Amino acid sequence: MARVRTADTEFVLREGETLLEGLERTGHAVEYQCRSGYCGSCRLRLVSGEVVYSEMPMAFVAAGEVLPCCCHAATSEVEVVCGLIQAHTQPFPE
C-alpha cells in the first residue's frame, strides 16, 4: 500500500483504491465529473512518485499531472497538490 502526501496531510491508500477515492475518503477537495478519465476535471499536479492507470485515460495528461479518478500509486510514496475541504481534528482511518 502506498502513502500519499498532500499539502495538509498524509494517508495510506487502501488496497484497490484509486487516488481519487483515497483523497475523498480523507476529506480532500477534488473536482471530478466522469470518474473514468474522460473529462480531465480531476487533474492534479504530481509532485513526486509515480502512478499507473487501470486504462489509458481519454483526457490529455501532461507531464507532471495525474488524473486521480483512474490511477493507482505505482510507487510506495506519491505526493500531489491538493488541499483539504476543511480542517479535520481527528486522524483519518488507515
BAVOTI-405825 format. One record per atom (N, C-alpha, C): residue number from 0; residue in three letters; atom name; x, y, z. Coordinates in Angstrom, 2 decimals. Each point is the difference from the previous one (the first is absolute). Layout:
ATOM   num   residu   atome         X         Y         Z
ATOM   NUM      Ala      CA         X         Y         Z
...
//
This chain:
ATOM   num   residu   atome         X         Y         Z
ATOM     0      Met       N      0.83     -1.18      0.00
ATOM     0      Met      CA     -0.83      1.18      0.00
ATOM     0      Met       C      0.88      1.25      0.00
ATOM     1      Ala       N     -0.46      0.99     -0.72
ATOM     1      Ala      CA      0.78      1.23     -0.17
ATOM     1      Ala       C     -0.42      1.09      0.97
ATOM     2      Arg       N      0.96      0.79      0.38
ATOM     2      Arg      CA     -0.25      1.18      0.83
ATOM     2      Arg       C     -0.13      1.20     -0.94
ATOM     3      Val       N     -1.07      0.76      0.22
ATOM     3      Val      CA     -0.28      1.19     -0.82
ATOM     3      Val       C      0.20      1.24      0.86
ATOM     4      Arg       N      0.71      0.96     -0.53
ATOM     4      Arg      CA      0.26      1.25      0.71
ATOM     4      Arg       C     -0.65      1.15     -0.78
ATOM     5      Thr       N     -0.66      0.89      0.75
ATOM     5      Thr      CA     -0.56      1.22     -0.58
ATOM     5      Thr       C      0.53      1.18      0.82
ATOM     6      Ala       N     -0.45      1.19     -0.33
ATOM     6      Ala      CA      0.45      1.18      0.74
ATOM     6      Ala       C     -0.41     -0.05      1.47
ATOM     7      Asp       N     -1.10     -0.69      0.30
ATOM     7      Asp      CA     -0.55      0.02      1.35
ATOM     7      Asp       C      0.20     -1.26      0.83
ATOM     8      Thr       N      0.22     -1.13     -0.63
ATOM     8      Thr      CA      0.04     -1.25      0.76
ATOM     8      Thr       C      0.66     -1.12     -0.79
ATOM     9      Glu       N      0.11     -1.15      0.62
ATOM     9      Glu      CA      0.45     -1.24     -0.65
ATOM     9      Glu       C     -1.00     -1.08      0.34
ATOM    10      Phe       N     -0.18     -0.95     -0.91
ATOM    10      Phe      CA     -0.87     -1.13      0.26
ATOM    10      Phe       C      0.46     -1.19     -0.84
ATOM    11      Val       N     -0.52     -1.16      0.32
ATOM    11      Val      CA      0.34     -1.22     -0.73
ATOM    11      Val       C     -1.17     -0.39     -0.89
ATOM    12      Leu       N      0.29     -0.25     -1.27
ATOM    12      Leu      CA     -1.04     -0.50     -0.91
ATOM    12      Leu       C     -0.35     -1.43      0.39
ATOM    13      Arg       N     -1.27     -0.30     -0.01
ATOM    13      Arg      CA     -0.46     -1.36      0.27
ATOM    13      Arg       C      0.20     -0.86     -1.25
ATOM    14      Glu       N      0.02     -1.29      0.21
ATOM    14      Glu      CA      0.16     -0.96     -1.10
ATOM    14      Glu       C     -1.07      0.24     -1.07
ATOM    15      Gly       N      0.41      0.19     -1.25
ATOM    15      Gly      CA     -0.92      0.17     -1.11
ATOM    15      Gly       C     -0.64      1.38     -0.11
ATOM    16      Glu       N      0.34      0.90      0.89
ATOM    16      Glu      CA     -0.60      1.34      0.02
ATOM    16      Glu       C      0.69      0.91     -1.01
ATOM    17      Thr       N     -0.79      0.75     -0.77
ATOM    17      Thr      CA      0.61      0.99     -0.89
ATOM    17      Thr       C      0.48      1.18      0.84
ATOM    18      Leu       N      0.84      0.80     -0.60
ATOM    18      Leu      CA      0.49      1.19      0.69
ATOM    18      Leu       C     -1.17      0.92      0.36
ATOM    19      Leu       N     -0.97      0.16     -0.89
ATOM    19      Leu      CA     -1.16      0.83      0.28
ATOM    19      Leu       C     -0.79     -0.53      1.18
ATOM    20      Glu       N     -0.24     -1.31      0.06
ATOM    20      Glu      CA     -0.74     -0.59      1.12
ATOM    20      Glu       C      0.71      0.26      1.32
ATOM    21      Gly       N      1.32     -0.13      0.01
ATOM    21      Gly      CA      0.76      0.27      1.21
ATOM    21      Gly       C     -0.07      1.46      0.41
ATOM    22      Leu       N      0.10      0.90     -0.97
ATOM    22      Leu      CA     -0.08      1.43      0.28
ATOM    22      Leu       C     -1.39      0.36      0.55
ATOM    23      Glu       N     -1.04     -0.57     -0.58
ATOM    23      Glu      CA     -1.36      0.26      0.49
ATOM    23      Glu       C     -0.17     -0.54      1.42
ATOM    24      Arg       N      0.48     -1.20      0.24
ATOM    24      Arg      CA     -0.14     -0.64      1.31
ATOM    24      Arg       C      0.65      0.83      1.10
ATOM    25      Thr       N      1.06      0.71     -0.35
ATOM    25      Thr      CA      0.74      0.76      1.00
ATOM    25      Thr       C     -0.34      1.49      0.00
ATOM    26      Gly       N     -1.10      0.37     -0.66
ATOM    26      Gly      CA     -0.51      1.36      0.08
ATOM    26      Gly       C      0.66      1.03     -0.88
ATOM    27      His       N      0.59     -0.42     -1.11
ATOM    27      His      CA      0.65      0.93     -0.92
ATOM    27      His       C     -1.00      0.55     -1.02
ATOM    28      Ala       N      0.25      1.22     -0.43
ATOM    28      Ala      CA     -0.85      0.66     -0.99
ATOM    28      Ala       C      0.52     -0.31     -1.39
ATOM    29      Val       N     -0.70     -0.87     -0.71
ATOM    29      Val      CA      0.39     -0.37     -1.36
ATOM    29      Val       C     -1.22      0.15     -0.90
ATOM    30      Glu       N      0.13      0.79     -1.04
ATOM    30      Glu      CA     -1.07      0.12     -0.99
ATOM    30      Glu       C      0.00     -1.28     -0.84
ATOM    31      Tyr       N     -1.16     -0.45     -0.40
ATOM    31      Tyr      CA     -0.08     -1.15     -0.90
ATOM    31      Tyr       C     -1.35     -0.01     -0.69
ATOM    32      Gln       N     -0.10     -0.73     -1.08
ATOM    32      Gln      CA     -1.24     -0.16     -0.74
ATOM    32      Gln       C     -0.22     -1.48     -0.34
ATOM    33      Cys       N      0.84     -0.54     -0.87
ATOM    33      Cys      CA     -0.25     -1.31     -0.58
ATOM    33      Cys       C      0.49     -1.18      0.83
ATOM    34      Arg       N      1.04      0.20      0.80
ATOM    34      Arg      CA      0.63     -1.05      0.80
ATOM    34      Arg       C      0.61     -1.12     -0.84
ATOM    35      Ser       N      0.26      0.27     -1.27
ATOM    35      Ser      CA      0.57     -1.04     -0.85
ATOM    35      Ser       C      1.06      0.49     -0.99
ATOM    36      Gly       N      0.49      1.22      0.16
ATOM    36      Gly      CA      1.08      0.48     -0.85
ATOM    36      Gly       C     -0.40      0.65     -1.30
ATOM    37      Tyr       N     -1.29      0.26     -0.20
ATOM    37      Tyr      CA     -0.46      0.61     -1.25
ATOM    37      Tyr       C      0.06      1.52      0.01
ATOM    38      Cys       N     -0.37      0.62      1.12
ATOM    38      Cys      CA     -0.18      1.45      0.00
ATOM    38      Cys       C      1.22      0.79      0.45
ATOM    39      Gly       N      0.82     -0.55      0.87
ATOM    39      Gly      CA      1.19      0.69      0.48
ATOM    39      Gly       C     -0.24      1.02      1.09
ATOM    40      Ser       N     -1.23      0.09      0.51
ATOM    40      Ser      CA     -0.28      1.03      1.01
ATOM    40      Ser       C      0.66     -0.27      1.34
ATOM    41      Cys       N      0.44     -1.22      0.26
ATOM    41      Cys      CA      0.64     -0.33      1.28
ATOM    41      Cys       C      1.52      0.20     -0.04
ATOM    42      Arg       N      0.53      0.48     -1.09
ATOM    42      Arg      CA      1.44      0.15     -0.22
ATOM    42      Arg       C      0.71      0.66      1.19
ATOM    43      Leu       N      1.09     -0.61      0.47
ATOM    43      Leu      CA      0.81      0.54      1.08
ATOM    43      Leu       C      1.47      0.00     -0.42
ATOM    44      Arg       N      0.77      0.84      0.65
ATOM    44      Arg      CA      1.45      0.02     -0.25
ATOM    44      Arg       C      0.67     -1.07      0.85
ATOM    45      Leu       N      0.82     -0.82     -0.63
ATOM    45      Leu      CA      0.77     -1.04      0.68
ATOM    45      Leu       C      1.35      0.58      0.39
ATOM    46      Val       N      0.27      0.03      1.30
ATOM    46      Val      CA      1.25      0.57      0.51
ATOM    46      Val       C      1.10     -1.06      0.00
ATOM    47      Ser       N     -0.35     -1.21      0.47
ATOM    47      Ser      CA      0.98     -1.08      0.04
ATOM    47      Ser       C     -0.71     -1.34     -0.04
ATOM    48      Gly       N      0.75     -1.03     -0.36
ATOM    48      Gly      CA     -0.56     -1.34     -0.12
ATOM    48      Gly       C     -0.50     -0.26     -1.41
ATOM    49      Glu       N     -0.58     -1.16     -0.17
ATOM    49      Glu      CA     -0.53     -0.40     -1.31
ATOM    49      Glu       C     -1.35     -0.66      0.18
ATOM    50      Val       N     -0.84      0.10     -1.03
ATOM    50      Val      CA     -1.30     -0.65      0.02
ATOM    50      Val       C     -0.13     -0.89     -1.23
ATOM    51      Val       N     -0.95     -0.90      0.06
ATOM    51      Val      CA     -0.32     -0.86     -1.13
ATOM    51      Val       C     -1.51      0.10     -0.22
ATOM    52      Tyr       N     -0.41     -0.02     -1.26
ATOM    52      Tyr      CA     -1.41      0.10     -0.34
ATOM    52      Tyr       C     -0.58     -1.38     -0.28
ATOM    53      Ser       N     -1.20     -0.25      0.53
ATOM    53      Ser      CA     -0.70     -1.26     -0.26
ATOM    53      Ser       C     -0.23     -0.15     -1.50
ATOM    54      Glu       N     -0.48      1.08     -0.61
ATOM    54      Glu      CA     -0.16      0.10     -1.45
ATOM    54      Glu       C      0.54      1.36     -0.41
ATOM    55      Met       N      0.54      0.11     -1.16
ATOM    55      Met      CA      0.54      1.27     -0.46
ATOM    55      Met       C     -1.12      1.04     -0.03
ATOM    56      Pro       N      0.17      1.13      0.69
ATOM    56      Pro      CA     -1.06      1.01      0.01
ATOM    56      Pro       C     -0.17      0.65     -1.37
ATOM    57      Met       N     -1.23      0.40     -0.30
ATOM    57      Met      CA     -0.29      0.68     -1.27
ATOM    57      Met       C      0.42      1.47      0.07
ATOM    58      Ala       N     -0.06      0.60      1.18
ATOM    58      Ala      CA      0.40      1.40      0.17
ATOM    58      Ala       C      1.52      0.12     -0.10
ATOM    59      Phe       N      0.46      1.12     -0.52
ATOM    59      Phe      CA      1.43      0.25     -0.11
ATOM    59      Phe       C      0.61      0.14      1.39
ATOM    60      Val       N      1.13     -0.65      0.23
ATOM    60      Val      CA      0.72      0.10      1.27
ATOM    60      Val       C      1.43      0.44     -0.33
ATOM    61      Ala       N      0.34      1.21      0.41
ATOM    61      Ala      CA      1.33      0.54     -0.25
ATOM    61      Ala       C      1.00     -0.59      0.99
ATOM    62      Ala       N      1.27      0.14     -0.31
ATOM    62      Ala      CA      1.04     -0.43      0.93
ATOM    62      Ala       C     -0.18      0.75      1.31
ATOM    63      Gly       N      0.11     -0.71      1.11
ATOM    63      Gly      CA     -0.15      0.62      1.30
ATOM    63      Gly       C     -1.44      0.13      0.47
ATOM    64      Glu       N     -0.94     -0.60     -0.74
ATOM    64      Glu      CA     -1.41      0.01      0.38
ATOM    64      Glu       C     -0.51     -1.42      0.15
ATOM    65      Val       N     -1.08     -0.15      0.76
ATOM    65      Val      CA     -0.68     -1.29      0.13
ATOM    65      Val       C     -1.50      0.22     -0.03
ATOM    66      Leu       N     -0.72     -1.04     -0.39
ATOM    66      Leu      CA     -1.46     -0.02      0.12
ATOM    66      Leu       C     -0.31     -0.99      1.12
ATOM    67      Pro       N     -0.24      0.49      1.21
ATOM    67      Pro      CA     -0.16     -0.90      1.15
ATOM    67      Pro       C     -1.22     -0.91     -0.08
ATOM    68      Cys       N     -0.96      0.31     -0.86
ATOM    68      Cys      CA     -1.21     -0.83     -0.09
ATOM    68      Cys       C      0.29     -1.39     -0.52
ATOM    69      Cys       N      1.08     -0.16     -0.76
ATOM    69      Cys      CA      0.23     -1.29     -0.64
ATOM    69      Cys       C      1.44     -0.49      0.15
ATOM    70      Cys       N      0.70      0.48      1.03
ATOM    70      Cys      CA      1.38     -0.46      0.18
ATOM    70      Cys       C      0.22     -0.55      1.40
ATOM    71      His       N      1.02     -0.80      0.10
ATOM    71      His      CA      0.44     -0.61      1.25
ATOM    71      His       C      1.48      0.32      0.16
ATOM    72      Ala       N      0.46      0.04      1.23
ATOM    72      Ala      CA      1.41      0.27      0.25
ATOM    72      Ala       C      0.85     -1.15     -0.52
ATOM    73      Ala       N      1.08      0.33     -0.69
ATOM    73      Ala      CA      0.93     -1.01     -0.51
ATOM    73      Ala       C      1.27     -0.04      0.85
ATOM    74      Thr       N      0.16      0.97      0.89
ATOM    74      Thr      CA      1.15      0.06      0.90
ATOM    74      Thr       C     -0.52      0.03      1.43
ATOM    75      Ser       N      0.88     -0.23      0.95
ATOM    75      Ser      CA     -0.42     -0.07      1.40
ATOM    75      Ser       C     -0.44      1.34      0.57
ATOM    76      Glu       N      0.41      1.09     -0.64
ATOM    76      Glu      CA     -0.41      1.34      0.43
ATOM    76      Glu       C     -0.34      0.85     -1.21
ATOM    77      Val       N     -1.10      0.75      0.14
ATOM    77      Val      CA     -0.45      0.90     -1.06
ATOM    77      Val       C     -0.36      1.33      0.67
ATOM    78      Glu       N      0.38      1.10     -0.63
ATOM    78      Glu      CA     -0.39      1.31      0.51
ATOM    78      Glu       C     -0.70      0.78     -1.10
ATOM    79      Val       N     -1.18      0.55      0.32
ATOM    79      Val      CA     -0.77      0.80     -0.94
ATOM    79      Val       C     -0.35      1.34      0.63
ATOM    80      Val       N     -0.31      0.97     -0.85
ATOM    80      Val      CA     -0.44      1.31      0.48
ATOM    80      Val       C     -1.51     -0.04      0.13
ATOM    81      Cys       N     -0.46     -0.02      1.25
ATOM    81      Cys      CA     -1.43     -0.09      0.29
ATOM    81      Cys       C     -0.18      0.39      1.46
ATOM    82      Gly       N     -1.06      0.73      0.31
ATOM    82      Gly      CA     -0.24      0.42      1.38
ATOM    82      Gly       C     -1.25     -0.63      0.57
ATOM    83      Leu       N     -0.14      0.10      1.30
ATOM    83      Leu      CA     -1.18     -0.52      0.69
ATOM    83      Leu       C     -1.21      0.90     -0.24
ATOM    84      Ile       N     -1.19     -0.58      0.07
ATOM    84      Ile      CA     -1.23      0.76     -0.09
ATOM    84      Ile       C     -0.09      0.94      1.19
ATOM    85      Gln       N      0.26     -0.54      1.17
ATOM    85      Gln      CA      0.00      0.78      1.24
ATOM    85      Gln       C      0.98     -0.66      0.95
ATOM    86      Ala       N      0.38      0.70      1.03
ATOM    86      Ala      CA      0.93     -0.57      0.97
ATOM    86      Ala       C     -0.67     -1.12      0.77
ATOM    87      His       N      0.67     -1.14      0.11
ATOM    87      His      CA     -0.50     -1.14      0.76
ATOM    87      His       C      0.75     -0.06      1.32
ATOM    88      Thr       N     -0.71     -0.34      1.06
ATOM    88      Thr      CA      0.63     -0.06      1.31
ATOM    88      Thr       C      0.35     -1.41      0.42
ATOM    89      Gln       N     -0.57     -0.99     -0.67
ATOM    89      Gln      CA      0.28     -1.39      0.36
ATOM    89      Gln       C      0.80     -0.65     -1.12
ATOM    90      Pro       N      0.85     -0.96      0.36
ATOM    90      Pro      CA      0.77     -0.70     -1.04
ATOM    90      Pro       C     -0.91     -0.81     -0.91
ATOM    91      Phe       N      0.42     -0.17     -1.23
ATOM    91      Phe      CA     -0.76     -0.78     -0.96
ATOM    91      Phe       C      0.27     -1.48      0.19
ATOM    92      Pro       N     -0.98     -0.85     -0.30
ATOM    92      Pro      CA      0.24     -1.45      0.07
ATOM    92      Pro       C      0.99     -0.42     -1.07
ATOM    93      Glu       N      0.87     -0.91      0.32
ATOM    93      Glu      CA      1.00     -0.47     -0.97
ATOM    93      Glu       C     -0.57     -1.04     -0.88
//
